[in-house]
């Protein structure tokens, strides 16, 4: 997977080439094209990935606690 620094470097180099060429207006089109391609690939930022990882970690902890509590309740029902 490409990291954001590689993507940013690629974008900067394309901008530099376009600014020095007669195709300066195409810069906006290329930027939009690249952004569209990344959107289609459903890439997420590192920050968003880290947030979702933390949400998943918290959810797993809650699920584990619920499973333990359910096992305790089932055990207490069997004892009666």
Secondary structure, DSSP 8 states (H G I E B T S, - for coil): ---HHHHHHHHHHHHHHHHTSTTTTHHHHHHHHHHHHHHHTT---HHHHHHHHHHHHHHHHHHHHHHHHHHHHHHHHHH-
